[in-house]
Amino acid sequence: MNPINKFTSSRLYNLLGSTRKARIISASALFLAVCAFGAAGVAPLAPDASDLPVTTIAQAIQLPDLSTQINALQQQEASQKYVHEEKIRAGDTLATLLNRLGVEDDAAEEFIKKDKTARAIMQLRSGKRVQAQTDENGNLLWLKATVVDGKDNPVKNILVTRTGDAFTAEEVAAKLERRVEMRAREITTTLYAATDSSSDGSSLPDSIVAQIIEMFSTNIDFRSDLKRGDRFNVVYETFWQDGEFVRAGRILAGEFTNKGTTYQSVWFEDPQTKSGGGYYSFDGKSLKKAFLKSPLEFSRISSGFGMRTHPIAGKWKQHKGTDFAAPTGTPIRAAGDGVIDFAGVQGGYGNVIVIKHWANYSTAYAHMSRFGTGMRKGAKVSQGDIIGYVGSTGWSTGAHLHYEFRVAGEAKDPNKMNITAQAPLTAAEMARFKTHAGEMIHRFALLRPNSSISNLAAK
């Protein structure tokens, strides 16, 4: 063997190991190392980006014509419309109101001052909301406000609109949202102090306070009977327009605890027959008197029921009614609920209306100057409705109302009749009343402190 080969074989033998397995593993590792080194040694180097040549390409690009879009934006800006809203402040004039609304339009201001319909805007009370739309120059496009009367009832919406260079004003019916509200109060000093703003920030409308007094005045003297610790709960309706309070409506149910005694009433009008229409105790008994003491609010009795000398015939004969002296045109109210049985001219009665009430009761109203709107045979009337106006038609020597109270067609002295309540509810009406009253009992339970609904409903 060649000495060199012998030396090489000896070195490899020592390097790889003595066993066959060790020599195979070591040889494989050596082969991979040689391959890796060889690969690293022969791989070409990537060129540096800074060494590459730079090529510049120039291309002409045509920009779009934006004049159309610019003109459109300018026209849109020129036709921009603005809506402003303000509330009437104490001491406001039309000029100051329009100024806050952003209206700079002398023609609009002049129109509102002179137009009969638009002029109502100048009578708005503090706190009422007014809306107006103007263009970018302050020219009025439209103005809207809700006008209410002194009794806080909605009358109409006034809408002023521009058409070209002219203005128009119209009355638009108000679209009101009805809500049912509940309040509980405790008396510490006076009733009015209790109805003012409380811890929850709410206060009762004046018209609701007036109804509370009227509702319970037959049992409570609000000037002297109230004591610290007395309480009342009330459920009533309110009406809103576009989220703004417009007016309060009717009390739906109320209870007042005075000196430990609780008085309750609930409004009921039968949803099917539309009858009832009054306040009842929770056992279904009407709290309203069947007949008014007088069909006129302000008057004096000039001739009572009984024998007298007839003012025209001069003979001693029975006067079958009660005469109320009052100026011509004084409103005449229906004494009770009923249906018009006669409306027209009848001999010495002149213009007369006869109303048929429940059972066999009827009332007659004579010598009217004219009838109320819609007063014809078959028309339904409620107690207090205006049915006509005082006059001196027929056999009469001066303006007055001749009022008769009749039972089975025969005139009777109303002061001697013991009729204290309205007609009772029918069985069907009573069933519907109990359902309605049950809802109000539930509401009262929610208002009472430390009171459970189940305990209240069981009473």
C-alpha positions in Angstrom: 0.0 0.0 0.0 1.2 3.5 -0.8 2.4 5.2 2.3 0.3 8.3 1.6 -2.8 6.2 1.1 -2.0 4.3 4.2 -1.7 7.6 6.1 -5.0 8.9 4.7 -6.9 5.8 5.5 -5.5 5.8 9.0 -6.6 9.5 9.5 -10.1 8.8 8.2 -10.4 5.7 10.4 -9.5 7.7 13.4 -11.8 10.6 12.3 -14.8 8.5 11.5 -14.6 6.0 14.2 -14.0 2.3 14.6 -17.6 0.9 14.1 -19.4 0.8 10.9 -22.4 2.7 12.3 -20.2 5.5 13.6 -18.4 5.7 10.3 -21.6 6.0 8.3 -23.0 8.7 10.6 -19.7 10.7 10.6 -19.4 10.4 6.8 -22.9 11.7 6.3 -22.2 14.7 8.5 -18.9 15.4 6.7 -20.7 15.2 3.3 -23.3 17.7 4.3 -20.7 20.1 5.7 -18.8 20.0 2.5 -21.9 20.6 0.4 -22.9 23.5 2.6 -19.5 25.1 2.4 -19.4 24.6 -1.3 -22.8 26.2 -1.8 -21.8 29.2 0.2 -18.7 29.6 -1.7 -20.1 29.5 -5.2 -23.4 31.5 -4.8 -23.4 34.8 -6.9 -23.8 38.1 -5.1 -26.9 40.3 -5.8 -26.2 43.7 -7.3 -26.7 46.8 -5.1 -29.8 48.8 -6.0 -27.7 52.0 -6.1 -25.7 50.5 -8.9 -28.7 50.0 -11.2 -29.5 52.5 -13.9 -32.5 54.9 -13.3 -35.1 55.3 -16.0 -37.6 58.3 -16.0 -40.8 58.0 -17.8 -42.9 61.1 -18.5 -46.6 60.8 -19.5 -49.2 63.6 -20.0 -52.4 63.1 -18.0 -55.5 65.2 -18.8 -57.3 66.5 -15.7 -61.1 66.4 -15.5 -63.2 69.6 -15.9 -64.5 70.4 -12.4 -66.4 73.5 -13.3 -69.7 71.7 -13.4 -69.2 70.3 -9.9 -68.0 73.6 -8.6 -71.1 75.4 -10.0 -73.4 72.7 -8.5 -71.8 73.3 -5.1 -72.1 77.0 -5.4 -75.8 76.7 -6.3 -76.4 74.3 -3.4 -74.8 76.8 -1.1 -76.8 79.6 -2.5 -80.1 77.7 -2.0 -79.2 76.6 1.6 -82.2 76.8 3.9 -82.0 77.2 7.7 -84.6 76.2 10.3 -84.6 78.1 13.6 -86.6 77.5 16.8 -87.2 79.9 19.7 -89.5 80.3 22.7 -91.4 83.5 23.5 -89.8 85.5 26.2 -91.4 88.1 28.5 -91.4 91.5 26.8 -90.8 90.1 23.3 -91.9 92.1 20.4 -92.4 90.8 16.9 -89.1 92.4 15.8 -87.1 90.8 18.7 -88.6 87.4 18.0 -87.9 87.5 14.3 -84.4 88.7 15.0 -83.7 85.6 17.2 -85.2 83.4 14.6 -82.7 84.8 12.0 -85.4 86.5 10.0 -84.2 89.7 8.3 -87.2 90.3 6.1 -89.1 93.6 6.5 -91.8 92.4 4.1 -92.5 89.3 6.3 -92.7 91.4 9.5 -95.1 93.9 7.9 -97.3 91.0 6.6 -97.5 89.4 10.1 -98.5 92.8 11.6 -101.3 93.4 9.1 -102.7 90.0 8.3 -105.7 89.0 10.4 -104.7 85.4 10.7 -100.9 85.9 11.1 -101.4 88.6 13.7 -102.3 85.9 16.3 -98.6 85.1 16.5 -98.1 88.4 18.3 -100.4 87.3 21.1 -98.3 84.2 22.1 -97.5 83.8 25.8 -94.1 83.3 27.3 -92.6 79.8 26.8 -94.5 79.0 23.6 -92.4 77.7 20.7 -92.1 79.3 17.3 -90.3 77.8 14.3 -89.1 79.5 11.2 -87.2 78.6 8.0 -85.0 81.2 6.2 -82.7 81.2 3.2 -79.0 82.3 3.4 -80.0 86.0 3.3 -82.5 85.8 6.2 -85.6 85.9 4.0 -88.5 84.1 5.6 -89.7 80.9 3.9 -92.2 79.8 6.5 -93.1 80.4 10.1 -95.2 78.1 12.4 -96.6 78.6 15.9 -99.3 77.1 18.1 -101.9 79.6 19.3 -103.9 78.8 22.5 -106.7 80.7 24.2 -106.9 82.0 27.7 -108.2 78.7 29.0 -105.1 76.8 27.8 -107.1 74.9 25.1 -105.5 74.4 21.7 -107.1 76.6 19.1 -105.0 76.2 16.0 -101.5 76.2 14.4 -100.7 79.4 12.5 -98.6 78.8 9.4 -97.1 81.7 7.4 -95.6 80.7 4.0 -93.8 82.6 1.2 -94.8 82.1 -2.4 -92.5 84.1 -4.6 -92.5 87.6 -3.1 -95.9 87.2 -1.5 -97.0 85.7 1.9 -100.1 83.7 3.0 -101.3 82.8 6.4 -103.6 79.9 7.3 -104.9 78.1 10.3 -103.9 74.4 10.5 -105.6 71.9 12.8 -103.3 70.8 15.6 -102.3 67.1 15.7 -102.1 66.4 19.4 -100.6 63.4 21.2 -102.6 62.3 24.3 -100.7 61.2 27.4 -101.9 59.9 30.8 -99.9 61.3 33.8 -100.0 60.4 37.5 -99.0 62.6 40.4 -99.0 62.2 44.2 -98.6 65.1 46.7 -98.6 65.7 50.4 -100.0 68.9 52.0 -97.5 70.8 54.1 -99.0 74.3 53.9 -101.5 74.9 51.1 -102.9 73.0 48.2 -101.2 75.3 45.7 -97.9 74.9 47.4 -98.2 71.2 47.1 -99.0 71.4 43.4 -96.0 73.5 42.6 -92.7 71.9 41.3 -91.7 69.0 43.6 -88.6 67.0 44.1 -89.1 65.2 40.8 -89.2 68.6 39.0 -92.9 68.3 38.0 -95.8 70.6 38.8 -99.5 70.2 38.2 -101.2 72.5 35.6 -103.5 75.2 37.1 -106.5 73.7 35.3 -105.9 70.3 37.0 -105.7 72.1 40.4 -109.0 73.8 39.7 -110.6 70.5 38.8 -109.4 68.9 42.1 -111.1 71.7 44.0 -114.3 71.3 42.1 -114.2 67.5 42.4 -113.9 67.4 46.2 -115.4 70.8 47.2 -118.6 69.1 48.4 -116.7 67.2 51.0 -113.7 69.4 51.7 -113.5 73.1 52.4 -110.1 73.9 50.9 -109.8 77.2 52.7 -110.1 75.8 56.2 -110.2 71.9 56.2 -106.7 71.1 54.9 -104.2 69.7 57.5 -100.5 69.0 57.3 -100.1 65.4 56.2 -103.2 65.3 54.0 -102.5 63.6 50.7 -104.0 63.4 47.2 -103.3 61.3 44.1 -104.5 62.3 40.7 -104.5 60.7 37.2 -105.1 63.1 34.4 -104.6 63.6 30.6 -102.3 66.0 28.9 -101.9 66.9 25.2 -98.6 67.5 23.4 -97.5 68.6 19.9 -94.1 67.8 18.5 -92.8 67.0 22.0 -94.1 70.3 23.5 -96.8 70.5 26.2 -99.9 72.2 24.8 -102.6 71.8 27.5 -103.9 69.7 30.3 -107.2 67.8 29.8 -109.6 66.1 32.2 -108.9 64.4 35.5 -109.4 60.7 34.9 -109.4 59.7 38.6 -108.6 61.4 41.9 -108.5 60.6 45.6 -108.0 63.0 48.5 -107.3 62.0 52.1 -108.4 64.7 54.5 -108.3 64.2 58.3 -108.0 60.5 57.8 -111.0 60.2 55.4 -110.3 59.3 51.8 -112.6 60.6 49.0 -112.4 59.1 45.5 -113.9 59.7 42.1 -113.3 58.3 38.6 -114.3 59.7 35.2 -116.4 57.2 33.2 -117.9 57.4 29.7 -119.1 54.1 28.4 -117.0 53.3 25.3 -119.9 51.5 23.5 -122.9 53.6 24.3 -121.0 56.9 24.8 -123.2 57.4 27.9 -122.2 58.0 31.4 -119.9 61.0 30.9 -119.4 61.9 34.5 -117.6 61.2 37.7 -118.5 58.2 39.8 -117.5 56.6 43.1 -115.6 53.3 42.8 -118.9 51.4 43.5 -120.4 52.9 40.3 -122.6 55.6 41.8 -122.8 59.0 40.0 -121.3 61.9 41.9 -122.9 64.5 39.6 -126.3 66.0 40.5 -129.0 65.0 38.1 -130.0 68.6 37.3 -128.5 72.1 37.6 -130.2 74.4 40.1 -130.3 77.1 37.4 -129.9 76.9 33.6 -128.2 80.3 33.7 -124.8 80.9 35.4 -125.7 84.5 36.5 -129.3 85.5 37.0 -132.0 86.2 39.4 -135.4 84.6 39.8 -138.1 87.1 38.7 -141.0 84.8 39.1 -141.2 81.5 40.9 -143.4 78.4 40.6 -147.0 78.9 41.8 -150.0 81.1 41.6 -149.6 84.7 40.3 -151.2 87.4 38.2 -150.4 86.7 34.6 -148.3 89.7 33.3 -150.2 89.8 29.9 -153.7 88.3 30.6 -153.9 90.0 34.0 -155.6 86.9 35.5 -154.7 85.0 38.7 -153.4 81.7 37.5 -150.7 79.2 38.2 -147.2 79.9 36.9 -145.9 76.4 35.9 -142.3 77.3 35.8 -139.5 79.5 37.1 -138.6 82.8 35.4 -134.9 83.9 35.4 -134.3 87.5 34.5 -131.2 88.0 32.3 -130.0 90.2 29.4 -130.8 89.1 25.9 -128.1 86.8 24.6 -127.2 85.2 27.9 -126.2 81.5 27.3 -128.8 78.9 28.5 -127.4 75.6 29.7 -129.0 72.1 29.6 -130.0 71.3 33.1 -129.2 67.6 32.7 -128.1 64.9 30.2 -130.7 64.0 27.7 -132.0 64.2 24.1 -133.7 67.1 22.4 -137.4 66.2 22.1 -138.6 69.5 20.6 -136.9 72.6 19.2 -139.0 75.3 17.5 -141.8 77.8 18.0 -144.6 76.8 20.3 -147.4 79.4 21.0 -146.8 81.6 24.0 -143.5 79.9 24.7 -142.0 81.4 21.5 -138.7 79.7 20.7 -138.6 76.7 23.0 -136.5 73.6 23.5 -137.7 70.5 25.4 -135.2 68.0 26.6 -136.1 64.4 27.5 -134.0 63.1 30.4 -133.8 59.6 31.9 -136.9 57.9 33.3 -139.9 60.2 32.9 -138.2 63.6 33.5 -138.1 66.4 31.0 -137.2 70.2 31.0 -138.4 73.1 28.9 -136.7 76.4 28.1 -138.9 79.1 26.6 -138.7 82.7 25.1 -135.2 82.1 23.6 -133.8 84.7 21.2 -132.1 81.9 19.2 -131.1 78.2 19.5 -127.6 76.9 20.0 -125.7 75.1 17.2 -127.0 71.7 16.3 -130.1 71.9 18.5 -132.6 69.7 16.7 -134.9 66.9 17.6 -132.9 63.7 18.4 -129.7 65.5 19.3 -127.9 64.4 22.4 -126.9 67.0 25.0 -124.9 66.9 28.2 -125.5 68.8 31.4 -124.1 72.3 31.0 -124.1 72.3 27.2 -125.2 75.7 25.6 -128.6 75.0 24.0 -129.7 78.6 23.3 -129.8 82.2 24.4 -132.1 84.3 26.5 -134.7 86.4 24.6 -138.2 87.7 24.7 -140.1 85.7 22.1 -143.7 84.5 22.5 -145.8 85.9 25.3 -143.1 87.9 27.1 -142.8 91.4 28.5 -139.0 91.4 28.7 -135.9 89.4 28.3 -135.9 86.3 30.5 -135.8 82.5 30.5 -139.0 80.6 31.4 -137.8 77.2 32.8 -140.1 74.2 33.5 -139.3 70.9 35.2 -141.7 68.2 34.2 -142.5 64.7 35.4 -144.5 62.5 33.0 -145.3 65.7 31.1 -146.7 67.6 34.1 -144.9 70.7 35.4 -143.5 70.4 38.9 -141.7 72.7 41.3 -138.0 71.6 41.0 -137.3 72.9 44.5 -139.6 70.3 45.9 -138.2 67.4 43.9 -135.8 65.1 45.7 -133.6 64.0 42.8 -130.0 64.0 43.8 -128.3 61.6 41.3 -128.1 60.8 37.6 -129.6 57.7 36.1 -127.8 54.6 37.4 -125.6 52.6 35.1 -127.1 49.6 33.3 -125.8 46.1 34.1 -123.7 46.1 30.9 -122.4 49.6 31.6 -121.6 48.6 35.2 -119.5 45.6 34.0 -117.4 47.9 31.8 -117.2 50.5 34.6 -115.7 47.9 36.9 -112.9 47.1 34.4 -112.2 50.8 33.9 -112.2 51.5 37.7 -109.9 48.6 38.3 -107.3 50.2 36.1 -107.5 53.4 38.1 -107.3 51.4 41.4 -104.0 49.9 40.1 -102.7 53.4 39.3 -103.5 54.7 42.8 -101.7 51.7 44.3 -98.6 52.7 42.4 -98.9 56.2 43.8 -99.5 55.4 47.4 -96.5 55.1 49.7 -96.0 51.7 51.4 -99.1 50.3 49.8 -99.3 47.0 47.9 -101.5 46.5 44.9 -103.0 43.3 46.2 -104.1 45.0 49.5 -105.7 47.9 47.7 -107.5 45.7 45.1 -108.9 43.6 47.9 -110.6 46.6 49.6 
